[in-house]
Amino acid sequence: MRPSEWQSRGKTLIINGFRIFIMDEGEPDQETIMLIHGFPTASWDWHRIWPALRQSYRVVAMDMLGFGFSDKPASHRYSIHEQADVVEGVVRQLGLDRFHVLAHDYGDTVAQELLARQNSGEGAGRWQSVCFLNGGLFPETHRALLTQKLLLSPLGALFNRLSSKSRFDSAMARVFGPNTKPDAQALNDFWALVTYNNGKHIFHNLITYMNDRKQHRQRWVDAIRDARVPVALINGSADPVSGAHMVARFRELELPMAWFGELPAVGHYPQVEAPDDVAGSYLAFLDTVSG
């Protein structure tokens, strides 16, 4: 599915004064899965596992503020807490009560903040489970790319202006597995999502989530430790950013994990690189939750 088709199937909600693009397919009486995407792309990242999830579930996804087809305000201080507010706004507008959460990358961090709110009884809706795909669950294990470090530096705005599609393509391909690299069409689609509505100009504003992770590390690690719902981790071990080394840290901290699915030859985007494996493992986890 191309991004244009994805957009045509979705709709826009006004959340906290911003236009937020969402996909919501299924029946109100079905069990629901909420999908939270990563940086720097959008909810379209989920399109390859969407059909498998939709066979038995209502599935909801959104483009967070600054991403994809949602609003991309300039000179805005984007934060993980604000993105969590946006997700909760979607939950309330759609009237979601009980639902599962599947998150990736940047979305993992948003999910950690939301999980902290769930644990304290202050969150919107009632989670039934949470599953993390590759992401920076622990800032000490996050191996940022050089491009990410430059965007976060005092030279971030200048570097952003000088960056190009070829540099973007190279950075994206680097985090995929050795045998699952994105083809030219996929890279074009990723770029189209990033640049939609002049989105490239805010890259250096969005990247500040890396600072948020360090500042709120204890709260967000404790969110997993204190989780009141089953926790799953499905991870591409070949990911240079959040691969096998992140899983090793997860095990060292002895955090609760009801389900672990390892994809040895897969990189940072498992739902794109190995959609059948991800969907199969995730649905098997949900079977254990429902059972």
C-alpha positions in Angstrom: 0.0 0.0 0.0 1.4 3.4 -1.0 1.2 6.3 1.5 -1.4 8.1 -0.7 -3.8 5.1 -0.4 -3.1 5.0 3.4 -4.0 8.6 3.6 -7.2 8.2 1.6 -8.4 5.5 4.0 -7.9 7.6 7.1 -9.4 10.7 8.6 -8.3 13.8 10.6 -9.2 14.6 14.2 -8.6 17.9 16.0 -6.6 17.0 19.1 -5.4 19.8 21.4 -5.8 22.3 18.6 -3.9 20.3 16.0 -5.0 18.2 13.0 -4.0 14.6 13.7 -4.3 11.9 11.0 -5.7 8.6 12.1 -6.5 5.2 10.7 -9.4 3.4 12.4 -10.7 0.2 10.9 -12.9 -2.5 12.4 -16.0 -2.7 14.5 -16.6 -1.0 17.8 -17.3 -4.3 19.5 -14.0 -5.9 18.5 -11.0 -6.0 20.7 -8.8 -3.1 19.7 -5.1 -2.6 19.1 -3.5 0.9 19.2 -0.4 1.3 17.1 2.2 4.0 17.9 4.8 4.6 15.2 8.5 5.6 15.3 10.8 8.4 14.2 11.1 9.8 11.6 8.2 8.3 9.6 4.5 7.7 10.3 1.7 5.3 10.9 2.2 4.0 7.3 5.0 1.9 8.8 2.3 -0.5 10.0 0.7 -1.1 6.6 2.4 -4.5 6.0 1.1 -6.0 9.2 -2.3 -4.2 9.1 -4.2 -6.9 7.2 -3.1 -9.7 9.6 -4.1 -7.6 12.6 -7.4 -6.6 11.1 -8.5 -10.2 10.6 -9.5 -10.4 14.3 -9.1 -6.9 15.8 -10.2 -3.3 15.4 -6.9 -1.5 14.6 -6.2 2.2 15.3 -3.1 4.1 14.3 -2.2 7.8 14.2 0.5 10.1 12.9 1.8 11.9 15.9 2.2 15.6 15.9 5.0 16.6 13.5 4.9 13.3 11.6 3.3 12.0 8.4 -0.1 13.6 7.5 -0.6 15.3 10.8 0.2 19.0 11.5 3.9 20.0 11.6 4.1 23.3 13.4 7.4 25.1 13.1 9.2 26.6 16.1 7.4 24.1 18.3 9.0 22.3 21.3 8.0 18.8 20.6 8.1 16.5 23.7 7.2 12.9 24.5 4.8 14.1 27.1 2.9 16.1 24.5 2.8 13.2 22.1 1.4 11.1 25.0 -1.3 13.7 25.4 -2.1 13.5 21.7 -2.5 9.7 21.9 -4.8 10.1 24.9 -6.8 12.7 23.0 -7.3 10.2 20.2 -8.3 7.5 22.7 -10.9 9.8 24.3 -12.3 11.1 20.9 -12.8 7.6 19.6 -14.3 6.5 22.9 -11.8 3.6 23.3 -12.2 1.7 26.6 -10.0 -1.4 26.7 -7.3 -1.9 24.1 -3.8 -3.4 23.5 -0.8 -1.2 22.5 1.9 -2.1 20.0 4.7 0.5 19.7 7.9 1.0 17.8 11.0 3.2 18.2 10.0 6.8 19.2 6.6 5.2 19.9 8.1 3.0 22.5 9.1 6.0 24.5 5.6 7.5 24.1 4.2 4.2 25.2 6.4 4.2 28.3 5.1 7.6 29.4 1.5 6.4 28.7 2.2 3.2 30.7 3.4 5.2 33.6 0.1 7.0 33.5 -1.8 3.7 33.3 0.1 2.4 36.4 -0.9 5.4 38.4 -4.5 5.1 37.3 -4.4 8.4 35.4 -4.3 7.2 31.9 -7.0 7.3 29.2 -8.7 4.0 28.6 -7.6 0.7 30.1 -4.7 -1.1 28.6 -4.9 -4.9 28.2 -1.3 -5.4 27.1 1.7 -3.6 25.6 4.3 -4.8 23.1 7.5 -3.0 22.2 9.3 -3.4 18.9 12.9 -2.1 18.4 13.4 1.2 20.2 15.3 3.2 22.8 13.8 1.8 26.0 17.0 2.6 27.8 19.0 5.7 26.8 22.2 4.0 27.9 21.8 1.3 25.2 20.6 3.6 22.4 23.3 3.9 19.7 22.3 7.0 17.8 23.3 7.4 14.2 25.7 10.3 13.4 22.9 12.1 11.6 20.8 11.9 14.8 23.7 13.3 16.9 24.2 16.2 14.4 20.5 17.0 14.4 20.5 17.2 18.2 23.7 19.4 18.3 23.8 23.2 18.3 24.4 22.8 14.5 21.1 20.9 14.1 19.2 23.5 12.3 22.0 24.1 9.8 22.6 20.4 9.3 18.9 19.9 8.7 18.9 22.6 6.0 21.9 21.0 4.3 20.7 17.4 4.5 19.4 15.7 1.3 17.3 12.7 0.3 20.5 10.7 -0.5 21.7 11.2 3.0 18.3 10.3 4.4 18.2 7.1 2.2 21.7 6.1 3.4 20.7 6.6 7.1 17.5 4.6 6.7 19.2 1.7 4.9 21.9 1.5 7.5 19.4 0.5 10.3 17.8 -2.3 8.3 19.0 -5.9 8.4 21.6 -7.1 5.9 19.1 -9.0 3.8 16.1 -6.8 4.3 17.2 -3.5 3.0 14.5 -1.1 1.7 14.2 -0.8 -2.0 14.1 2.5 -3.9 10.3 2.6 -3.8 10.2 2.2 0.0 12.8 4.9 0.5 10.8 7.2 -1.8 7.7 6.5 0.3 9.5 7.1 3.6 10.8 10.4 2.2 7.4 11.5 1.0 6.0 11.0 4.5 8.9 13.0 6.1 8.6 15.9 3.6 4.8 16.1 3.4 3.6 19.5 4.5 7.2 20.8 4.6 8.0 18.4 7.3 11.7 18.2 6.8 12.2 21.6 8.3 11.3 20.4 11.8 13.6 17.3 12.0 16.0 19.0 14.5 13.0 20.0 16.6 11.6 16.4 16.7 15.0 14.8 17.6 14.9 16.4 21.1 13.1 13.2 22.2 16.7 11.8 22.8 17.1 14.4 25.6 13.6 13.5 27.0 14.7 9.9 27.3 17.7 10.8 29.4 15.8 13.2 31.6 12.9 10.8 32.4 14.8 7.5 32.2 13.9 6.4 35.7 10.2 7.1 35.3 10.0 5.3 32.0 12.0 2.2 33.0 9.9 2.1 36.2 6.8 2.2 34.0 7.8 -1.2 32.6 8.9 -2.6 36.0 5.6 -1.6 37.5 3.4 -2.6 34.6 0.0 -4.0 35.5 -0.5 -5.5 32.1 1.4 -8.2 30.2 4.6 -6.9 28.5 6.0 -8.2 25.2 9.2 -7.5 23.3 9.7 -8.4 19.6 13.1 -7.3 18.5 15.2 -7.4 15.4 18.6 -8.3 16.7 20.6 -7.0 13.6 19.5 -3.5 14.4 22.7 -1.3 15.0 20.6 1.2 17.1 18.4 -0.9 19.4 19.3 -4.5 18.5 20.6 -7.5 20.6 22.4 -5.1 23.0 19.1 -3.5 24.0 17.6 -6.9 24.7 20.6 -7.8 26.8 20.0 -4.7 28.9 16.3 -5.6 29.2 17.4 -9.0 30.6 20.0 -7.5 33.0 17.3 -5.2 34.6 15.0 -8.2 35.0 12.0 -6.3 33.9 8.7 -8.2 33.4 8.4 -9.7 30.0 5.5 -12.0 29.3 6.6 -12.7 25.7 9.8 -12.3 23.7 10.2 -12.8 20.0 13.7 -12.5 18.5 14.3 -11.9 14.8 18.0 -12.6 14.4 18.6 -11.2 10.9 16.2 -8.3 11.1 17.0 -4.7 11.7 15.3 -1.6 13.2 12.0 -1.8 11.3 10.8 -5.4 12.0 7.2 -4.7 11.0 8.5 -3.5 7.6 11.3 -6.0 7.1 9.6 -9.2 8.4 5.9 -8.4 8.6 4.7 -12.1 8.7 7.1 -12.9 11.5 6.1 -9.9 13.5 2.4 -10.3 13.0 2.6 -14.0 13.8 4.6 -13.5 17.0 2.4 -10.6 18.1 -0.8 -12.4 17.5 0.5 -15.4 19.4 1.3 -13.1 22.3 -2.3 -11.7 22.2 -3.6 -15.3 22.3 -1.8 -15.8 25.6 -3.3 -12.6 26.9 -6.8 -13.4 25.9 -6.4 -17.0 27.0 
